[in-house]
Amino acid sequence: MLAYKPSELAASALYLSSKLCFSKEPWSNRMASITTLQEKTLRKCAKDIYELVLLRNIDDTNKLRAVFNKFSSAKYGGVSTKI
């Protein structure tokens, strides 16, 4: 995480939350113009945040593993694996 500027971390967190909420436009042109950050530059940081916060907290002994597995199935649209 030290590889990213604080502004990139904040913007990527916002982008990630929009993606996880299935926003039609997770990073609008207005957001890009305000922050001067494009969606493609936020993707890697957002993926790193996702892996750090969500995936690393899920191990085989954790109750979250069952929830993650359940919602990664096709029946639920694989929502736990979306980013």
C-alpha positions as YAML, in Angstrom:
chain: A
units: angstrom
residues:
- id: 1
  name: MET
  ca: [0.00, 0.00, 0.00]
- id: 2
  name: LEU
  ca: [2.97, 2.28, 0.37]
- id: 3
  name: ALA
  ca: [3.27, 2.33, -3.40]
- id: 4
  name: TYR
  ca: [0.15, 4.49, -3.70]
- id: 5
  name: LYS
  ca: [-0.44, 8.13, -2.92]
- id: 6
  name: PRO
  ca: [-3.07, 8.87, -0.27]
- id: 7
  name: SER
  ca: [-5.28, 10.44, -2.93]
- id: 8
  name: GLU
  ca: [-5.04, 7.26, -5.04]
- id: 9
  name: LEU
  ca: [-5.94, 5.10, -2.03]
- id: 10
  name: ALA
  ca: [-8.97, 7.25, -1.23]
- id: 11
  name: ALA
  ca: [-10.15, 7.35, -4.84]
- id: 12
  name: SER
  ca: [-9.58, 3.61, -5.24]
- id: 13
  name: ALA
  ca: [-11.57, 2.88, -2.09]
- id: 14
  name: LEU
  ca: [-14.44, 4.94, -3.46]
- id: 15
  name: TYR
  ca: [-14.14, 3.19, -6.82]
- id: 16
  name: LEU
  ca: [-14.10, -0.23, -5.12]
- id: 17
  name: SER
  ca: [-17.17, 0.56, -3.04]
- id: 18
  name: SER
  ca: [-19.02, 1.64, -6.17]
- id: 19
  name: LYS
  ca: [-18.01, -1.57, -7.95]
- id: 20
  name: LEU
  ca: [-19.12, -3.72, -5.01]
- id: 21
  name: CYS
  ca: [-22.49, -1.94, -5.00]
- id: 22
  name: PHE
  ca: [-22.89, -2.66, -8.72]
- id: 23
  name: SER
  ca: [-22.95, 0.97, -9.73]
- id: 24
  name: LYS
  ca: [-23.63, 1.44, -13.43]
- id: 25
  name: GLU
  ca: [-20.81, 3.94, -13.61]
- id: 26
  name: PRO
  ca: [-18.36, 3.31, -10.73]
- id: 27
  name: TRP
  ca: [-16.02, 6.08, -11.85]
- id: 28
  name: SER
  ca: [-17.81, 8.83, -13.73]
- id: 29
  name: ASN
  ca: [-16.24, 11.40, -16.00]
- id: 30
  name: ARG
  ca: [-17.02, 14.00, -13.34]
- id: 31
  name: MET
  ca: [-15.08, 12.05, -10.69]
- id: 32
  name: ALA
  ca: [-12.21, 11.65, -13.13]
- id: 33
  name: SER
  ca: [-12.13, 15.38, -13.86]
- id: 34
  name: ILE
  ca: [-12.33, 16.34, -10.18]
- id: 35
  name: THR
  ca: [-9.57, 13.95, -9.07]
- id: 36
  name: THR
  ca: [-7.56, 13.88, -12.32]
- id: 37
  name: LEU
  ca: [-7.45, 10.08, -11.89]
- id: 38
  name: GLN
  ca: [-8.75, 7.75, -14.56]
- id: 39
  name: GLU
  ca: [-10.57, 4.48, -13.83]
- id: 40
  name: LYS
  ca: [-7.82, 2.36, -15.35]
- id: 41
  name: THR
  ca: [-5.25, 3.84, -12.96]
- id: 42
  name: LEU
  ca: [-7.45, 2.99, -9.96]
- id: 43
  name: ARG
  ca: [-8.08, -0.65, -10.84]
- id: 44
  name: LYS
  ca: [-4.79, -2.08, -9.54]
- id: 45
  name: CYS
  ca: [-4.98, -0.18, -6.28]
- id: 46
  name: ALA
  ca: [-8.65, -1.17, -5.84]
- id: 47
  name: LYS
  ca: [-7.73, -4.80, -6.45]
- id: 48
  name: ASP
  ca: [-4.94, -4.57, -3.85]
- id: 49
  name: ILE
  ca: [-7.37, -3.07, -1.31]
- id: 50
  name: TYR
  ca: [-9.90, -5.79, -2.09]
- id: 51
  name: GLU
  ca: [-7.34, -8.53, -1.58]
- id: 52
  name: LEU
  ca: [-5.99, -6.97, 1.60]
- id: 53
  name: VAL
  ca: [-9.30, -6.27, 3.28]
- id: 54
  name: LEU
  ca: [-11.58, -9.01, 2.01]
- id: 55
  name: LEU
  ca: [-9.58, -11.96, 0.76]
- id: 56
  name: ARG
  ca: [-6.82, -12.02, 3.37]
- id: 57
  name: ASN
  ca: [-9.40, -12.03, 6.14]
- id: 58
  name: ILE
  ca: [-10.95, -15.17, 4.74]
- id: 59
  name: ASP
  ca: [-9.19, -18.41, 5.55]
- id: 60
  name: ASP
  ca: [-10.44, -21.97, 5.80]
- id: 61
  name: THR
  ca: [-11.19, -21.73, 9.52]
- id: 62
  name: ASN
  ca: [-12.99, -18.43, 9.29]
- id: 63
  name: LYS
  ca: [-16.80, -18.24, 9.17]
- id: 64
  name: LEU
  ca: [-16.43, -15.74, 6.34]
- id: 65
  name: ARG
  ca: [-15.05, -18.51, 4.11]
- id: 66
  name: ALA
  ca: [-18.48, -20.17, 3.97]
- id: 67
  name: VAL
  ca: [-20.16, -16.88, 3.08]
- id: 68
  name: PHE
  ca: [-17.48, -16.12, 0.47]
- id: 69
  name: ASN
  ca: [-17.87, -19.57, -1.07]
- id: 70
  name: LYS
  ca: [-21.66, -19.38, -1.04]
- id: 71
  name: PHE
  ca: [-21.78, -16.04, -2.84]
- id: 72
  name: SER
  ca: [-19.05, -16.94, -5.30]
- id: 73
  name: SER
  ca: [-21.28, -19.62, -6.80]
- id: 74
  name: ALA
  ca: [-23.14, -19.09, -10.06]
- id: 75
  name: LYS
  ca: [-26.44, -19.34, -8.21]
- id: 76
  name: TYR
  ca: [-25.70, -15.97, -6.59]
- id: 77
  name: GLY
  ca: [-23.99, -14.49, -9.62]
- id: 78
  name: GLY
  ca: [-20.50, -14.84, -8.16]
- id: 79
  name: VAL
  ca: [-20.92, -11.54, -6.33]
- id: 80
  name: SER
  ca: [-18.16, -12.24, -3.80]
- id: 81
  name: THR
  ca: [-15.59, -12.45, -6.59]
- id: 82
  name: LYS
  ca: [-16.61, -9.29, -8.45]
- id: 83
  name: ILE
  ca: [-14.32, -6.32, -8.69]
...
